[in-house]
Amino acid sequence: MTAITAKTIRRTLLTRLVLAGVVWLGGLHGAQAGVDVWTTTGPEGGTIRALAIDPQNPATLYAAVSRNASPDSSDVYKSTDAGSNWRAVAIGLSGSPQALAIDPQTPTTLYLRAYRRVYKSTDGGGRWTLVNTSLPGSYLSTQNLVIDPQTPTTLYAGTFGEGVFKSTDGGGSWNAVNTGLPTYPPGYYYPHSNVEALAIDPQTPTTLYLDMGGVYKSTDGGGSWSPASTGLGGGTIHSLAIDPQTPTTLYAGTYGGIFKSVNGGGDWSAVNSPAVVLLVIDPQTPTTLYGGAEFRGIFKSTDGGAGWRAVNTGLTNSFVVGLAIDPRTPTTLYASAYGQGFFRSTDGGGSWVNIAETVGVLAIDPQTPTTLYAGGSGRVLKSTDGGYTWTSYGAGQFPSSGWGNEIRALRIDPLTPTTLYATSFSGGAFKSTDGGQSWSAILPRSSAVALAVDPQTPTTLYAGRSTGTTTSEILKSTDGGATWTAINHDLGVGTFAIDPQATSTLYVGGRDNRTGSSGVFKSTDGGVSWSAINNGLTDFLVTAFAIDPQTTTTLYVGGFDSTTRIGGVFKSTDGGQSWSALNAGLTTSQVWQLAIDPQTPTTLYAGTTTGVFALQQTTVGGAVTTTVNFDTPAPPGGQ
């Protein structure tokens, strides 16, 4: 047993993703509040890969965000009130975001560098077009596209492995400018061979700075470079920013915080700051700085870097990997956002407070809702104070390693909440009878086990697991996992659900191994026989499932069509015989968690790759047929 405080819980959720090159261009705005419409509730933040500030109107900022679930896709957000609020202006641009630059003379003209692509917008981010698909060098690194403020057709680009390139015709052609920089043999990756940061003096644009295993300075437009790293301590510099009014004042962003130089890079000293790795400076008030962080969003300083605060309202790009609702006080919700932290809301998702570092999948004690369990890497975490502090259990008891050691699911015996069940991605299924303190295997090591507990007879369990590349089975136990019987060999199961009122009625989201088609399958005889119920769903990969606890013929699924990539949330009011889309206001199709208010089951919450959405339904059986088309999420385990 290991005691862990909020600041020491660390985990990495490794998810196998299917990435698609879908591009959504244009102004996609946040959800609008209203009945029968999904409303974004947070948590807010995201992984900021690039920041840019309008040199003529410093209250206008742009942020390029890497999707936590689709890292090879770029979203661009815009703020017109100095970071107080943000809205999406581009969603799903192909390629990982790496740099943003603004034409200083025509600031509605923007450039976005995304992997090997350069996008250009001439209307302040509303529309984007490709302007170069074959820039020399492998690809640009973060914050490494800068424009000469006096001659905007002159651009500089830093690359991975091939130094700096310069264009004098607006990006049409490029030439290397690397004299004085370290050189490495081509074809291999070497530490410090990448240009990690690049900045241009706004008053004397022939003066540039870059990081390449240390800061280098050029005073002749890239013709030659010399070291300028004294005091930096050898850490990687991820961003460089220059005071536009006093260009000898520089800032360098690192994972260890920010460093400052007041003599043009002659020497550097650390300043008090969070670990922001992207920096931009207000050109009119240079004591105002903005910093972008991994997973945590954007921070702002108004005193030259001495103090910082988060400014993330509207920047909902959090990948929610765990979502739980208090069964006694349903306005209390918990969400775990990948890389961002563990959040609590006490107003039905209206606002969220980050109370701990990131944990994984969640389960809540139905009798003592302040007791929470969360999945980690080869362990289970437990909190008895509503998520503020956590204790780690099970280290060494989940016999796997790497990504397969991640806890995939947690289930609690509703009658005896000290009895828990857990599955890992490749380690099988496990049971604890002492509130998570110790664990024993109840199924041998297998791939991506799905598990369900009968809510009326909790010693009855169902498990789905893969037995080969294209084979799988459903198992049933009537003695709490001591023994198992195979009851089906045709379905690959990713998600289980049991009717809480008629527990012989089961639902699975999975794949029929005989036909290869995916969707929802139903059994009314305790899993002996199954039938597909997919009217309204076409080859649907189910990522989340929920049953209305009061009207159990009302069902909800989250997922997507494997061919068209159209998905989101779908609803059935007839026990799965027919389905309708329920997506008005939902700005992503990547729904990974669904939770229903047990007291007001017309209120539904969805955990997505862009935060938590809330839906308040007013029409029984009503459905909104709007759909969205975004990057394809991974199929659930076992499919």
C-alpha positions, 0 to 999 in steps of 0.5 A: 500500500502506498499513500499518494497525495493529489500532486503525486498521482501519475499515470499514462493512459496508452490508447490504441487509436485509429487515426483518420485524415478528416478535415473540418474547415470553418467556424465550429463554435461551442455548444449552445445551451438549451433543451434537447441540446448537448451543452459543453460543461468542461473541464477546460484545457488541452495540450497547447502546441502553438500560440500567436498574438495579433500584433495590431490587436493584442486582445486577439490570440490564436492557439493550436491544440493537439487532440489528446485522442487524435494527436495527428489532428489539429484544432485552432481556437481563437480569443478576442478578449485577451484569453478570457474566452475561446472558440474553435475556428478550425477542427480536425486539420490533418497533421499534428500542430507545430507552429502558428504565425501571423502576418504582422502587416495583415494580421488576418493572414495566418500560417499553421504548420502541421506535420509536413503541411503549411496551412494558410488563412486569410480571414482570421482563421475562418478558412484554411488552405494548404499552401505547401506540402513538401517543405524541406526537412522532415517536419517543423517542431513547435513554435518554429515558423516566424515571419519577418515583420518588415518584409512578410514574404520572408519566412524562417522555418526550423525543422527536425534534423535538418536545421533552419530554412528560409523563404523569401517568396512567402513560402513558395521555395526554401533554402537552408541557413545553417552556418555555425549550427551543429551538424549531424549525419542524415538519416538518423535521430540525434539528441539536440538535432532538432530546432526546438524554438525559433524567434525573430527580433521585431525591430531588427529582423535580421537578428534571430534566436533558436534552440538546437541543444542550446540557444544560438543567435544570428545577426545576419538573417540566418547567414551565421549563428553563434552560441547564446546559452549561458545560465540556461542549465542545459534543458531543452528550450521549447519556446523563445519570445522577444520583448517587442519594445525592448528586444534585448529582453528574451524569454525561454520556455522549458518544462522546468519553467521560464528563463529570462535574459535582459542582454540579448541572450548574453546570459539567462536566469530563472523566473517564477512560472509554471512549466509552460513550453509556449510563450507569446508577448503582448506587443503593446504591453510586453509585461503581459505574457501568455504561456501554453502548457501540455494538457493544462491549457493556457496561462497568463502573466501581467507582471513580466512572468512573476505571477501566472493564472489559467485562462481556459474558458471555452478551451474544452479539449480535454480527453475524458477517460473516466466519468462518474456520478454520485448516486445520492447527489446526482449534481456531483460528478467526477471526471478524469481528463487524460494528462490534465487532472481529476475534476469534481463538479457539484452543480451538474457539470456547470463548473469544475474544480481540479482536485487531483492529478490524473487518474483513469477509469472511475467507479463510485461506491453506491453506498458511500459515494465519497469513496471512489476507485480509479484505474492506474498502471498496474494498480487501483487507486482509492479515495475516501474523501471525494477524490482529494487524496488517494491511496494506491493498491495492487502494485505487483498483483496485476501481472502484466507490463507496458500498455497491457498493465492499464486498468481497463474497467472497474466494477463494484458489487452493489450489495457488498461494495468492498468487493470489486472487480478489475480488468486490465488490457492484457492481464485478465480479470481480478477480484478484491474483497477488502475494498481494493487493498489486495487482488487475486486473479479470477480469469487467466491472462487474456486480451482486453477483458470486458466485465459486468456484474449482475446488480441483483445477484452480484455473484453472477458475472459476465466477461468477454475476452479475445481468445485469438486474432479473430476469435473470442468468447463470452463467459459467465460465472455464478459464484463470484468468479471462482468458476466460469462457463463459456456461453458464446463463441460468436461475439467479440465484446467491447462493452457490457450492460445489464438491465437493472430490473430484468437482469436476464436481459443483457446488451453488448457492444461488439462484433459478430465474429461470423460476419465481421459486422459491429453493433449492439447485441441483445440477450433475454435469457442470461446470455444463452442466445443473442440477436443483433439490434442495429436498426439505425446503426450501421456497422457501429463500433460501440464505445459507451453504453447506458441504460435508463435506470427507471425506464430500462427500455430506454438505452443510449450508446456512444460510438461511430460507424466504422465506414463513414466515421459518423457517430456520437450518441444514439438513443433507443426507446424500445429496448434497442429495436430502433435507434436515433441520433441524439447529437444536437450541440455535440461537437465531437463524435468521440464519446467514451463515457456515458452517465445518467442522472439516477434521479432525473434520467432525462439528464445525460452526461457524455465524456468525450475527447473534448470534455464533458457534455450535458443533455437535458431532454424534455420530450420522451422518445424525442431525438435530434438527428444532427450528426458530426464527422470527426477523426475516428476513435479507436474501437473498444478493446476486444473488437 
